Each structure stands twice: as structure tokens, then as C-alpha cells.
């Protein structure tokens, strides 16, 4: 779970572009947990398109907020 947040974000973008929405969301979740705002925005977008669940979006939001507090 370590690594550069932008790298996880880029992996999520790559998987999303290939249609691997589940894998994309997992990468974006990790990146959001590390404080990458773009990943949080991507999960929100994926959620609005119906490829992520409400609980996944809520998890990303909480993880991102926790990262900001650290």
C-alpha cells in the first residue's frame, strides 16, 4: 500500500481506460488514502456513471479526509 499517490492514480486511469472499473476503483482508493485529490474526484465520476458503489465513494471520501488530517 506504499508508493507515490500519483502513480496509483495513473494506474487507476489506465485500468479505467481499459474498461477494468473494479481495478481502477481499487487503485483510486489507495491513491485517495494517500491524499491524492484527483483520485477522489475520479471515484466520484465513476460513481456517477454507475461503475462504483456508494460505499466505495464514501470510503474514498473518508480515507482522503483522514489523509488530510495527518
Secondary structure, DSSP 8 states (H G I E B T S, - for coil): --S-HHHHHHHHHHHHHTT-HHHHHHHHHHHHHTT-HHHHHHHHHHHHTTSS-HHHHHHHHHHHHHHHH-
